[in-house]
């Protein structure tokens, strides 16, 4: 059976398809391709009735929107000619090209290229040449991909910049030895945003909610590397990015100490632990589209079943009268694997607060706490790098505001300018507030008044305030184990929060009873007020102490030396 001959539509209508990929292609740009197509049409007595431009799309992608639209409309339009700059504009996959050209020619449309010779689809020689051009188009793409990947892998192994922007870093030129003055870009610390990264890690490690950090960043006018607002997913990526530990990452290549470090190991690990802890916490009511009056189960993440050691989570139940009751329940109990009954939320949270109140009522403990927290604040806030970055941002905002105001004075008034001015003024106010806050922290950290401030703050701690309660709870409480007749509250007080398992504590309980006898609440037994606190740690190791709270309202405390 002989091959069907191509028959061209008998009219002077033409369509034109333009494309450029993401690579720099000056002569193949859309405007230049259009100019050449229009000139070709004029020379050949054709009228371009429709154009199909695909911008920054690879020729190996057959889902290009304008490309697909052209193929779907060509039978309806019935043009005589499709004008291309070159064959490779239509595609760079020879199989896709075969299918596309069949659809085009079956519609009676001839394919003519401005920069390539005319090929008659009925001529054997043209068929051979066209096959070679299609193969060449695919070869170019495959070869380019191979060369690009080779270059990217070389760059990665040498820790050169591969075009991936990372918040907190900028780039600088590095001379290449023996390459005649050539340079390669490498990552360098951004003096404005790298302190912000450090502050984000510190705030999250201390328990500051993710959304509050996001709001602070956006209100201060800070933007992501793509110029957008910060969001939860983006901030999680920052907080989990090991590049801030100095690790260069690209593809499967990892080079330790390949970039300047921003975050120390211990802070990074603290943040990862915080993510694990938060994973087991229930979402806030507003995040679950519930009424904001629904209570928060703030013990979740540190509350465990004493029987099976599984975590306990918040639930609610409605009584026959329609009243809603809230409980903490063992995760295994819900799976019918544990017999520990649910405990009332109000009761257990009140118990923990009372233990914290009793602990803070001791003047010696309170003084020790104030000294240590003040020392911690000095370490965290005595560095003014973050303040300087805020001040640099403010100076830039003021400069941009001045430029817009000057433009308006000269009569250049537009809606875009007014919107930019409003946005910059909002940014300026947010930065000014942040700078005032940071200055106050620095003043407090570098003044003995800080000790008095923290002493008074904890002495009058308002446990009804969510933030105050959270700070105290996170600082003192390690774990809480729930039994049918008692609670075991493990508390720590050390720079290094040593984890003590329930098994370890119970194994030492008889020893503690023999050593301390039936010691009831002894306010003087927790800390040695004369201990050396210059390093903010106990000289004999981390002091861990546990309260056993019995349902008859009696207390017992056991002190363990957790080396």
C-alpha atoms as one frame of an Amber mdcrd trajectory, in Angstrom:
protein
   0.000   0.000   0.000   1.489   3.345  -1.040   1.921   6.184   1.431  -0.785
   8.858   1.398   0.455  12.006  -0.341   0.400  15.323   1.512  -2.149  17.796
   0.129  -1.810  21.402   1.279  -4.822  23.606   2.109  -5.579  26.019  -0.747
  -5.424  29.394   1.028  -2.909  32.021   2.140  -3.535  31.629   5.906  -0.627
  30.871   8.201  -0.158  30.235  11.883   3.090  30.745  13.804   4.530  28.903
  16.785   7.249  30.472  18.960   9.126  28.967  21.914  12.146  29.573  24.066
  13.397  27.474  26.936  14.698  28.651  30.288  18.230  28.918  28.909  19.532
  32.243  27.587  18.544  32.274  23.893  18.858  35.763  22.471  18.173  35.071
  18.801  15.411  32.617  19.626  13.507  35.030  21.849   9.778  35.355  21.225
  10.007  38.886  19.802  12.763  37.977  17.380  10.991  34.819  16.277   7.809
  36.844  15.694   9.690  39.435  13.671  11.264  36.771  11.458   7.946  34.943
  11.019   6.152  38.114   9.974   8.899  38.897   7.461   8.694  35.332   6.062
   4.906  35.569   5.731   5.144  38.884   3.899   7.748  37.539   1.471   5.604
  34.483   0.681   2.244  36.206   0.459   0.899  34.676   3.668  -1.276  36.180
   6.395  -0.608  35.067   9.977  -4.055  34.520  11.491  -2.936  33.226  14.908
   0.237  32.963  16.975   1.097  30.402  19.667   3.932  31.513  22.014   5.303
  29.209  24.764   7.722  31.040  27.026  10.426  29.449  29.169   9.308  25.906
  28.404  11.461  22.972  27.377  11.032  21.455  23.927  10.982  18.024  25.577
   7.776  18.906  27.387   4.819  17.926  25.200   2.325  19.430  27.663   3.189
  23.011  26.639  -0.159  24.856  26.730   0.166  26.836  23.477   1.658  23.831
  21.693  -1.310  21.679  22.689  -3.750  24.458  21.796  -2.241  24.736  18.327
  -2.549  20.989  17.704  -6.167  21.029  18.848  -7.184  24.038  16.729  -5.312
  23.345  13.507  -8.061  21.163  12.027 -10.559  23.947  12.642  -8.450  26.839
  11.344  -7.135  24.848   8.351  -4.113  27.101   7.614  -1.877  26.454   4.637
   1.389  26.970   6.532   2.821  26.659  10.053   5.781  29.042  10.364   8.623
  28.069  12.732  12.003  29.615  13.330  13.566  26.122  13.341  12.328  22.550
  13.725  13.581  22.430  17.322  11.079  25.172  18.280   8.323  22.629  17.738
  10.019  20.073  19.988  13.188  18.240  20.958  11.868  14.699  21.175  11.860
  12.968  17.787   8.915  10.723  18.697   6.815  13.700  19.814   7.845  15.498
  16.621   6.658  12.583  14.468   3.220  12.646  16.117   2.900  16.446  16.012
   3.948  16.695  12.369   1.473  13.983  11.387  -1.379  15.900  13.091  -0.308
  19.146  11.399   0.077  17.653   7.916  -3.071  15.557   8.164  -4.835  18.913
   8.652  -3.409  20.074   5.292  -0.847  22.430   6.835   2.710  22.647   5.515
   5.571  23.116   8.029   8.024  25.791   6.933  11.070  27.011   8.891  12.581
  30.477   8.554  16.161  29.371   9.251  16.091  25.940   7.550  15.503  24.844
   3.941  11.983  24.016   2.769  11.270  20.296   3.074   8.640  18.717   0.833
   6.977  15.894   2.793   6.407  14.024  -0.491  10.119  14.123  -1.477  12.326
  11.161  -0.331  15.392  13.356   0.145  13.423  15.842   2.253  12.121  12.973
   4.380  15.721  11.876   5.080  16.881  15.417   5.892  13.873  16.021   8.134
  14.658  12.842  10.074  18.223  14.059  10.587  17.016  17.491  11.793  14.603
  15.878  14.254  17.382  13.635  15.603  19.712  16.632  15.832  17.125  18.556
  17.851  16.867  15.706  20.364  20.649  15.208  20.425  21.197  18.878  21.290
  18.807  18.659  24.243  20.225  15.382  25.558  23.809  16.579  25.148  23.025
  19.907  26.819  21.426  18.095  29.756  24.483  15.881  30.111  26.871  18.834
  29.995  24.790  20.855  32.433  24.610  17.957  34.893  28.350  17.416  34.585
  28.920  21.071  35.404  26.461  21.027  38.288  28.077  17.929  39.784  31.528
  19.519  39.442  30.265  22.645  41.164  28.642  20.599  43.929  31.800  18.621
  44.671  33.705  21.905  44.979  30.923  23.636  46.966  30.295  26.232  44.254
  26.982  28.024  43.915  24.553  26.127  41.676  21.789  28.693  41.512  19.956
  27.560  44.666  19.174  30.583  46.849  19.076  29.930  50.603  17.721  32.398
  53.152  20.582  33.648  55.313  23.201  33.381  52.580  24.402  35.516  49.694
  27.142  34.771  47.156  30.624  36.100  46.499  33.142  35.556  43.725  36.008
  33.155  44.359  39.045  33.321  42.015  39.857  29.969  40.399  43.578  29.158
  40.585  45.208  28.731  37.193  42.115  29.693  35.208  43.246  33.064  33.881
  41.260  35.253  36.236  38.060  33.215  36.091  35.777  33.235  39.125  33.192
  30.904  40.657  30.427  31.959  42.986  30.363  30.494  46.507  27.974  30.893
  49.429  28.698  33.626  51.980  26.830  34.826  55.068  24.271  37.537  54.388
  24.905  40.176  57.086  21.204  41.090  57.120  19.417  37.728  57.034  21.896
  35.332  58.690  21.225  36.849  62.164  17.511  36.432  61.441  18.054  32.705
  60.833  19.831  32.410  64.180  17.005  34.231  65.960  14.357  32.037  64.301
  16.121  28.902  65.565  16.510  30.327  69.069  12.865  31.435  69.290  11.519
  28.099  68.092  13.831  26.143  70.416  12.492  28.180  73.352   8.944  27.156
  72.409   7.744  30.200  70.504   4.891  29.085  68.225   5.716  28.771  64.545
   2.942  31.140  63.492   4.158  33.883  65.841   7.644  33.664  64.309   6.123
  33.831  60.819   4.037  36.877  61.757   7.118  38.631  63.169   9.134  38.008
  59.999   6.359  39.164  57.677   5.513  42.215  59.794   9.156  43.286  59.730
   9.018  43.266  55.946  11.314  40.272  55.573  10.643  38.079  52.551  11.674
  34.641  51.340  14.366  34.142  48.704  11.561  34.170  46.102  10.207  37.476
  47.382   7.097  36.004  48.977   5.678  35.953  52.499   6.871  33.372  54.985
   4.499  30.477  55.639   4.565  27.363  57.886   5.975  25.012  55.246   8.703
  27.456  54.274   9.735  28.076  57.876   9.794  24.345  58.640  12.148  23.910
  55.689  14.447  26.569  57.163  14.376  24.985  60.610  15.207  21.541  59.182
  17.829  22.687  56.680  21.202  21.188  57.588  22.961  23.738  55.407  22.846
  26.063  58.414  25.200  23.582  60.121  27.749  24.303  57.391  26.818  21.337
  55.187  26.786  21.948  51.437  23.907  20.055  49.803  23.100  19.599  46.130
  21.369  16.542  44.749  23.084  13.579  46.364  26.260  15.525  47.134  26.864
  16.449  50.782  30.057  18.258  51.823  30.563  18.933  55.564  31.919  22.427
  56.293  31.301  23.351  52.657  29.542  26.621  53.532  29.782  29.070  56.440
  27.943  27.810  59.523  25.081  29.820  61.053  23.643  27.424  63.664  25.569
  25.373  66.285  24.868  21.644  66.544  23.174  21.781  69.947  20.687  24.469
  68.860  19.858  22.578  65.661  19.232  19.367  67.619  17.063  21.236  70.131
  14.911  22.491  67.279  14.524  18.981  65.834  13.451  17.710  69.266  10.920
  20.524  69.410   9.439  19.335  66.115   9.085  15.806  67.491   7.436  17.176
  70.632   5.059  19.390  68.660   4.121  16.492  66.420   2.402  14.815  69.337
   0.610  17.940  70.461  -2.952  18.590  69.328  -3.504  21.542  67.034  -4.749
  24.773  68.499  -8.527  25.212  68.245  -8.268  27.877  65.546  -6.045  25.572
  63.452  -8.795  22.930  63.562 -11.531  25.397  62.619 -13.078  25.083  66.073
 -14.168  27.766  68.465 -11.291  29.590  70.113 -12.925  28.930  73.502 -12.028
  25.237  73.339  -9.301  24.608  75.943  -5.723  23.795  75.039  -4.263  20.522
  76.276  -0.957  22.101  77.239   0.425  19.030  79.038   0.447  17.024  75.809
   3.950  16.058  74.770   5.199  15.677  78.344   2.361  13.619  79.815   2.834
   9.854  79.771   0.998   6.791  81.045   2.779   5.295  84.059   1.459   1.828
  83.241   2.567   1.421  79.609   4.715   4.587  79.118   2.762   5.666  76.031
   1.947   9.339  75.537  -1.342  10.808  76.711  -3.458  13.055  74.521  -6.450
  15.321  74.974  -9.991  14.226  74.175 -13.465  15.491  74.930 -16.769  13.792
  75.687 -20.341  14.956  76.037 -22.448  13.848  78.994 -26.174  13.048  78.844
 -26.895  16.565  80.036 -25.016  17.940  77.005 -22.073  19.217  79.025 -18.651
  18.779  77.434 -15.900  17.231  79.608 -12.221  17.189  78.756  -9.752  14.405
  79.553  -6.217  13.214  78.985  -6.209   9.610  77.815  -3.437   7.073  77.217
  -2.867   6.451  73.530  -2.901   2.691  74.143  -6.125   2.953  76.132  -7.855
   4.190  72.998  -6.508   1.071  71.263  -7.764  -1.111  74.171  -4.176  -2.041
  75.075  -3.968  -0.245  78.442  -6.274  -0.176  81.470  -5.372   3.294  82.735
  -8.567   5.319  82.842  -8.808   8.814  81.334  -8.033  11.610  83.812  -9.852
  14.914  84.050  -7.999  17.726  82.330  -8.790  20.309  85.011  -7.539  18.100
  87.831  -4.190  17.080  86.400  -3.370  20.540  85.037  -4.225  22.098  88.408
  -1.940  19.566  90.097   1.023  20.447  87.891   0.455  24.181  88.383   0.322
  23.741  92.170   3.621  21.881  92.129   5.176  24.671  90.088   3.710  27.297
  92.431   5.103  25.487  95.474   8.509  25.234  93.894   8.574  28.938  92.949
   7.448  29.973  96.450  10.890  29.157  97.820  13.066  32.297  97.884  16.300
  30.358  97.467  15.026  28.447  94.453  13.604  31.623  92.990  16.888  33.490
  93.399  18.836  30.651  91.788  16.356  30.555  88.940  16.556  34.325  88.398
  20.371  34.216  88.274  20.428  31.332  85.802  17.713  32.749  83.556  19.467
  36.116  83.585  22.730  34.435  82.585  20.888  32.595  79.844  19.376  35.875
  78.631  22.834  37.456  78.530  24.142  34.677  76.331  21.100  34.856  74.057
  20.698  38.625  73.816  24.064  40.239  74.515  25.049  39.763  70.870  23.796
  42.777  68.917  24.157  41.145  65.471  20.419  40.685  65.109  19.810  44.286
  66.206  22.251  45.540  63.590  20.507  43.533  60.882  17.173  45.088  61.884
  18.713  48.556  61.840  20.153  47.923  58.362  16.706  46.851  57.147  15.162
  49.978  58.687  17.742  52.239  57.040  17.001  50.655  53.665  13.241  51.054
  54.189  13.664  54.732  55.073  15.793  55.276  51.963  13.147  53.692  49.743
  10.414  55.772  51.397  12.413  58.948  50.749  12.858  58.018  47.087   9.114
  57.477  46.641   8.257  60.718  48.456  10.723  62.610  46.242   9.120  61.077
  43.154   5.649  62.100  44.332   6.876  65.659  44.965   8.027  65.771  41.365
   4.553  64.848  40.194   5.125  61.137  39.557   1.944  59.957  41.280   0.594
  56.485  40.583  -1.384  53.784  42.357   1.656  51.485  42.348   3.804  54.143
  44.048   1.162  54.799  46.694   0.808  51.073  47.415   4.593  50.711  47.691
   4.736  53.688  50.059   2.027  52.219  52.303   3.783  48.844  52.378   7.140
  50.433  53.222   5.628  52.558  55.998   4.078  49.431  57.522   7.457  47.718
  57.279   9.152  50.724  58.887   6.759  50.662  61.857   7.225  46.908  62.368
  11.014  47.213  62.187  10.991  50.121  64.650   8.956  48.053  67.125  11.282
  45.074  66.685  14.336  47.285  67.229  12.845  48.748  70.426  12.138  45.237
  71.695  15.650  44.056  70.874  17.201  47.094  72.568  15.171  46.371  75.689
  16.405  42.765  75.690  20.003  43.905  75.297  19.632  46.448  78.094  18.123
  43.811  80.359  20.783  41.250  79.486  23.640  43.655  80.191  22.336  45.031
  83.458  22.128  43.499  86.918  18.575  44.769  86.931  17.855  41.678  84.815
  18.177  39.399  87.847  15.681  41.464  89.801  13.330  41.509  86.820  13.300
  37.740  86.473  13.011  37.252  90.218   9.894  39.407  90.337   8.481  37.918
  87.165   8.611  34.353  88.468   7.626  35.302  92.023   4.386  36.750  90.653
   3.955  34.255  87.858   0.472  34.339  86.374  -0.299  30.763  85.415  -3.490
  31.870  83.711  -1.319  33.565  81.095  -0.582  30.995  78.378   2.879  32.348
  77.545   4.041  32.602  81.181   2.749  29.137  81.983   4.352  27.684  78.867
   7.764  29.182  79.658   7.795  27.917  83.256   6.392  24.531  82.304   8.899
  23.979  79.495  11.785  25.109  81.681  11.127  22.912  84.697   9.124  19.878
  83.623  10.770  16.909  81.967   8.008  14.298  82.011   4.828  13.551  83.921
   3.787   9.941  84.515   0.193   9.179  85.406  -0.857   6.216  87.569  -4.226
   5.291  89.034  -3.285   6.654  92.479  -0.463   9.118  91.834   1.445  11.333
  89.442   5.208  11.276  89.088   6.472  14.649  87.909  10.075  14.593  86.741
  11.691  18.011  86.919  15.139  19.133  85.909  17.240  22.148  86.525  20.358
  22.207  84.463  21.745  23.673  81.287  21.834  20.145  79.944  18.389  18.620
  80.208  19.224  15.037  81.106  16.462  12.598  80.232  15.529  10.158  83.006
  13.429   7.148  82.086  10.573   5.999  84.306  12.303   2.653  84.789  15.433
   4.419  86.030  13.461   6.501  88.491  11.409   3.625  89.846  14.554   1.538
  90.228  16.020   4.286  92.405  12.842   5.032  94.369  13.554   2.615  97.222
  17.085   4.002  97.488  15.722   7.523  97.660  13.256   6.529 100.382  15.998
   4.912 102.415  18.239   7.947 102.008  15.659  10.644 102.586  13.261   8.522
 104.643   9.696   9.760 104.312  10.735  13.253 103.324   7.725  15.414 102.678
   7.990  18.713 100.817  11.376  20.069 101.896  11.898  23.491 100.369  15.600
  23.518 101.209  16.471  20.239  99.584  16.385  21.240  95.938  19.411  23.482
  95.361  22.636  24.389  97.036  22.484  28.171  96.974  26.275  28.364  97.349
  26.952  26.131  94.364  29.146  27.539  91.620  26.804  28.794  88.901  29.376
  30.484  86.711  28.821  27.828  84.051  25.086  27.578  84.692  25.358  23.905
  85.605  25.526  21.970  88.826  29.096  21.030  89.799  28.226  17.388  90.413
  26.039  16.913  87.344  22.445  17.577  86.392  20.058  17.629  89.326  16.862
  15.799  88.470  14.085  15.622  91.015  10.691  14.001  90.957   7.514  14.740
  92.831   5.081  11.996  93.612   1.621  13.480  94.064  -0.837  11.117  95.734
  -4.568  11.463  95.417  -4.808  12.188  99.158  -2.986  15.485  98.404   0.276
  14.408 100.064   3.611  15.000  98.376   6.961  13.246  98.256  10.057  14.514
  96.522  13.051  12.475  95.421  16.354  14.005  94.310  18.459  12.090  91.798
  21.963  12.976  90.696  21.822  12.302  86.929  25.425  12.382  85.801
